[in-house]
Structure formats: C-alpha cells, structure tokens
Amino acid sequence: MARSRKGNTEADDVFKARMLLWEVSKQTADGEPAPTPQGIFIELMNGDSLASESKTRIERVVQLFRGLKEYQGLITARIREESKFAGSEMYMLTTEALMLTLLDMSRQLNECLARYAVIPQIQPLWPAPLHYFLPADATNRSPAERAEAGAVLSAVLLAQRNQLQDVKQCSCRKFFVAGRIDQSYCSVKCRVKAHQSSDEFKAKRRKADRARYRLHNDGKVKETTRRSHGTEKTR
C-alpha cells in the first residue's frame, strides 16, 4: 500500500488512530453509550453551536417530516377502507385532497433539503459504524453551518429509521428522546411546572383558595403563611 494517499500520510493515520483510541477508551471507561443519530441531533439542538435561524430551518425540516408521516398514515388508512366506500365521489375527493397535501409537503421538504450538499462519513469501532455528514465545501463553511448540516442530515436518518417521532421538544425548549409515546416533558420538574401553569390547575387552586378563605372567615380554620406541600399561590 502506498505510504501517502491524497495528502493523507501514514503519520496522519497513526495520529488519528491514537486520538480515536483515546476517545473510545475514555467513553468506555466512563460508561458512555455509543453515539447515535438521536444523540447527535439532540446534542446539536440543545447546544450553543447553532444560530437561531439555523434552529428555525431545522425545526421546519422536522415539522415537514412529521407532517409527511401523518398524511401517509391518513392516506394508507383510507386506501384500506376503500372497499367500504367504493364508488363514493366524496371519498375519492377527500383522498385526493390528502394526496395533494402530501405532495406539497414533499415539495417543500425537498426545497429545504436542497440547501445542504453533504459528503457522508463514518466513524468506526462502535457496534455499528457511526454515520455523519460534512458539508461538501466544509472548508468554506462556518462551524455553525457545519453543525446545521449535521443536525439536518441526522433528522433525515431518523426519519428513514422511523425514529424521528421519538425526539420531542419540551415546553422548556429542550429536545429529548421520549421513553413513552405519551411523554411530552423532559423531566418531572417541567411536567409539574406545565401542570401548575394550566388553566385547569389555576381554576382548582382558585376554588380551593375561596373555600379556605370562607372557612377562615367563619373561624373554622386558622390561616397559615404556607400552603400544603409548599406550593405557591397561582394568580
């Protein structure tokens, strides 16, 4: 084998091998899981490497991918029911409208993705090679632009693997991988905060406040400065 390949010398290979072994050894010693497209996407979206306009574009790509999946499911369900509505003009018009929306979403998504010319790359040594992407003209791109391309193409991989729906955004704006289909918050703290901010919770709290106030006026209870469980008054 030649000792030099397109500017990649044997010394470069040795250096890269040592750095990769150090990185993998550290991750193994620390018990860190192997990187995944979900992990890469979440790390980029929750980090500081992306500009606000980059996050807006990425979120739009994710929104369109999810819209495609939703409409694909609707169309598939209607096709399966076709025998029940055979000859129904209204049925055909509704299905056609769904298909037109699907095609429009697909067009918008492809226009968004046309922004990213990338080169696929792999990182070895993990149970399966880690795929990632570099902009085709990476040397002329800023770190934020390279991070944006990586996040978008990670979203593409997740969509292909039917894993994009597992990545959600909490009310605190933080992205996370949901462990259950009905999980909407990244932590118990965010779930409790969202619940206490809901109109239903505030209405129940006001009702309890009025009931306690009446009891206090009647001399049936002694007012305290603290609420049960230490919760703050919600206005």
C-alpha positions as CSV (number, residue, x, y, z in Angstrom):
1,M,0.0,0.0,0.0
2,A,1.3,3.5,-0.8
3,R,2.5,5.4,2.2
4,S,0.7,8.5,1.0
5,R,-2.9,8.7,-0.3
6,K,-4.3,12.1,-1.5
7,G,-2.4,14.0,1.2
8,N,-3.3,11.6,4.0
9,T,0.1,10.4,5.2
10,E,0.9,7.4,7.3
11,A,1.8,9.8,10.2
12,D,-1.6,11.3,9.9
13,D,-3.2,7.9,10.1
14,V,-1.2,7.0,13.3
15,F,-2.2,10.3,14.9
16,K,-5.9,9.8,14.1
17,A,-5.8,6.2,15.3
18,R,-4.3,7.2,18.6
19,M,-6.9,10.0,19.1
20,L,-9.7,7.7,18.2
21,L,-8.5,5.0,20.6
22,W,-8.2,7.6,23.3
23,E,-11.7,8.8,22.7
24,V,-13.2,5.3,22.6
25,S,-11.2,4.3,25.7
26,K,-12.5,7.3,27.6
27,Q,-16.1,6.7,26.6
28,T,-15.8,3.0,27.6
29,A,-14.2,3.9,31.0
30,D,-16.9,6.5,31.7
31,G,-19.7,4.1,30.6
32,E,-20.9,6.5,27.9
33,P,-23.1,4.9,25.3
34,A,-22.1,4.9,21.6
35,P,-23.2,8.0,19.7
36,T,-26.4,7.7,17.8
37,P,-28.2,9.9,15.2
38,Q,-30.7,10.7,18.0
39,G,-27.9,11.7,20.4
40,I,-26.1,13.8,17.8
41,F,-29.3,15.6,16.8
42,I,-30.3,16.3,20.4
43,E,-26.8,17.4,21.4
44,L,-26.7,19.9,18.5
45,M,-30.2,21.3,19.0
46,N,-29.6,21.7,22.8
47,G,-26.1,23.1,22.4
48,D,-24.7,26.5,21.5
49,S,-23.2,25.7,18.1
50,L,-26.4,26.6,16.1
51,A,-27.6,30.1,15.3
52,S,-31.2,30.9,15.9
53,E,-32.0,31.0,12.2
54,S,-30.4,27.5,11.8
55,K,-32.6,26.1,14.5
56,T,-35.6,27.6,12.8
57,R,-34.7,25.9,9.5
58,I,-34.0,22.5,11.2
59,E,-37.3,22.7,13.1
60,R,-39.1,23.3,9.8
61,V,-37.5,20.2,8.3
62,V,-38.6,18.1,11.3
63,Q,-42.1,19.6,11.1
64,L,-42.4,18.6,7.4
65,F,-41.1,15.1,8.0
66,R,-43.7,14.6,10.7
67,G,-46.4,16.0,8.5
68,L,-45.4,13.6,5.8
69,K,-45.7,10.7,8.2
70,E,-49.1,11.8,9.4
71,Y,-50.5,12.2,5.9
72,Q,-49.0,8.9,4.8
73,G,-50.9,7.3,7.7
74,L,-54.1,9.0,6.8
75,I,-53.9,8.0,3.1
76,T,-53.0,4.4,3.9
77,A,-55.9,4.1,6.3
78,R,-58.3,5.5,3.6
79,I,-57.0,3.1,1.0
80,R,-57.6,0.2,3.3
81,E,-61.2,1.3,3.7
82,E,-61.7,1.8,0.0
83,S,-63.9,-1.2,-0.3
84,K,-66.4,0.3,2.1
85,F,-66.7,3.5,0.0
86,A,-66.4,2.1,-3.5
87,G,-68.0,4.5,-6.0
88,S,-68.2,7.3,-3.5
89,E,-67.2,10.6,-5.2
90,M,-66.8,12.3,-1.8
91,Y,-64.5,9.6,-0.6
92,M,-62.3,9.9,-3.7
93,L,-62.2,13.8,-3.5
94,T,-61.1,13.6,0.2
95,T,-58.4,11.1,-0.6
96,E,-57.2,13.1,-3.5
97,A,-57.0,16.2,-1.3
98,L,-54.9,14.3,1.2
99,M,-52.6,13.2,-1.6
100,L,-52.2,16.8,-2.9
101,T,-51.3,18.0,0.6
102,L,-48.7,15.2,0.9
103,L,-47.1,16.1,-2.4
104,D,-47.0,19.8,-1.4
105,M,-45.3,18.9,1.8
106,S,-42.8,16.7,-0.1
107,R,-42.0,19.6,-2.4
108,Q,-41.4,22.0,0.5
109,L,-39.2,19.4,2.3
110,N,-37.1,18.8,-0.8
111,E,-36.7,22.5,-1.3
112,C,-35.4,22.8,2.3
113,L,-33.0,19.9,1.9
114,A,-31.6,21.3,-1.4
115,R,-29.8,23.8,0.8
116,Y,-27.5,21.0,2.1
117,A,-24.8,19.5,-0.2
118,V,-23.0,17.0,2.0
119,I,-20.5,14.2,2.0
120,P,-21.3,11.0,4.0
121,Q,-18.7,10.0,6.5
122,I,-18.4,7.1,9.0
123,Q,-16.7,6.7,12.4
124,P,-15.5,3.1,13.1
125,L,-15.1,1.0,16.2
126,W,-18.6,1.2,17.7
127,P,-21.0,-1.8,17.4
128,A,-22.2,-0.3,14.1
129,P,-20.3,2.4,12.2
130,L,-21.5,5.9,13.1
131,H,-22.7,7.8,10.1
132,Y,-22.4,11.6,10.0
133,F,-22.2,14.2,7.3
134,L,-19.9,17.1,6.3
135,P,-20.8,20.0,4.0
136,A,-19.4,19.4,0.5
137,D,-17.5,22.6,0.8
138,A,-16.7,22.2,4.5
139,T,-13.6,24.4,4.4
140,N,-15.7,27.4,3.3
141,R,-18.4,26.8,6.0
142,S,-18.5,28.2,9.5
143,P,-18.8,25.8,12.5
144,A,-22.5,26.8,12.8
145,E,-23.2,25.9,9.2
146,R,-21.4,22.6,9.6
147,A,-23.4,21.9,12.7
148,E,-26.7,22.8,10.9
149,A,-25.9,20.3,8.1
150,G,-25.1,17.6,10.7
151,A,-28.4,18.2,12.5
152,V,-30.5,18.2,9.3
153,L,-28.9,15.0,8.0
154,S,-29.3,13.3,11.4
155,A,-33.0,14.2,11.2
156,V,-33.1,12.6,7.7
157,L,-31.5,9.4,9.1
158,L,-34.0,9.3,12.0
159,A,-36.9,9.8,9.6
160,Q,-35.7,6.9,7.5
161,R,-35.4,4.7,10.6
162,N,-38.9,5.8,11.8
163,Q,-37.3,7.2,15.0
164,L,-37.9,10.9,14.5
165,Q,-41.3,10.8,16.3
166,D,-39.3,9.7,19.4
167,V,-37.5,13.0,19.5
168,K,-39.6,15.7,21.1
169,Q,-39.2,19.3,22.3
170,C,-40.2,20.0,25.9
171,S,-42.0,23.2,27.0
172,C,-38.6,24.4,28.2
173,R,-37.4,24.3,24.6
174,K,-35.0,21.4,25.3
175,F,-35.0,18.4,22.9
176,F,-35.1,14.9,24.4
177,V,-35.9,11.3,23.4
178,A,-39.3,10.2,24.8
179,G,-39.3,6.9,26.6
180,R,-43.1,6.6,26.1
181,I,-45.4,7.7,23.3
182,D,-47.3,10.0,25.7
183,Q,-44.3,11.6,27.2
184,S,-44.3,15.4,26.5
185,Y,-41.7,16.7,29.0
186,C,-38.0,16.2,29.5
187,S,-38.3,16.0,33.3
188,V,-40.7,15.8,36.2
189,K,-39.8,19.4,37.1
190,C,-41.0,20.6,33.6
191,R,-44.2,18.4,33.8
192,V,-45.1,19.8,37.2
193,K,-44.4,23.4,36.1
194,A,-46.6,22.9,33.0
195,H,-49.4,21.4,35.1
196,Q,-49.3,24.2,37.6
197,S,-49.4,26.7,34.7
198,S,-52.5,25.1,33.1
199,D,-55.9,26.8,33.3
200,E,-57.4,23.7,34.9
201,F,-54.9,23.8,37.8
202,K,-55.3,27.5,38.3
203,A,-59.1,27.1,38.4
204,K,-58.9,24.4,41.0
205,R,-56.4,26.4,43.0
206,R,-58.7,29.5,43.0
207,K,-61.6,27.3,44.1
208,A,-59.6,25.9,47.0
209,D,-58.5,29.4,47.9
210,R,-62.0,30.7,48.1
211,A,-63.1,27.7,50.1
212,R,-60.3,28.1,52.6
213,Y,-61.0,31.9,52.8
214,R,-64.7,31.2,53.7
215,L,-63.6,28.7,56.4
216,H,-61.1,31.2,57.8
217,N,-63.8,33.9,58.0
218,D,-66.1,31.5,59.8
219,G,-63.3,30.8,62.3
220,K,-63.3,27.1,61.3
221,V,-59.6,27.1,60.3
222,K,-56.5,29.1,61.2
223,E,-54.8,30.7,58.2
224,T,-51.1,29.9,57.8
225,T,-48.4,31.6,55.8
226,R,-47.7,28.3,53.9
227,R,-49.8,26.2,51.7
228,S,-49.9,22.4,51.9
229,H,-47.0,20.8,50.1
230,G,-45.3,24.2,49.9
231,T,-46.9,25.2,46.6
232,E,-47.0,28.9,45.8
233,K,-50.3,30.8,45.2
234,T,-51.2,30.9,41.5
235,R,-52.8,34.0,40.2
